[in-house]
Amino acid sequence: MPIGTKLNIVVIFPKGYELTNFELLAEIVRKDLHWEEDWEGFEYGLKFMQIFEEDRQKLKQLLSTGGQPEEFINNP
């Protein structure tokens, strides 16, 4: 996918995340080659162009916890 491509994205999380799903509009702003053992592909950078503020805050919280629901972080 070339830089500048606009994507309609639906993000779905397991129910334990409070944020079960949301939709957003994003644009590809970066595209780099990416190599791993026995695999070659691309790594993309996205710019969120349209997302509800409540969903942005929840996504930010989820990413700051390393992908773990807050209930699991606070109650190991």
Secondary structure, 3 states (H helix, E strand, C coil): CCCCCEEEEEEECCHHHCCCEEEEEEEEEEEEEEEECCEEEEEEEEEEEECCHHHHHHHHHHHHCCCCCHHHHHCC
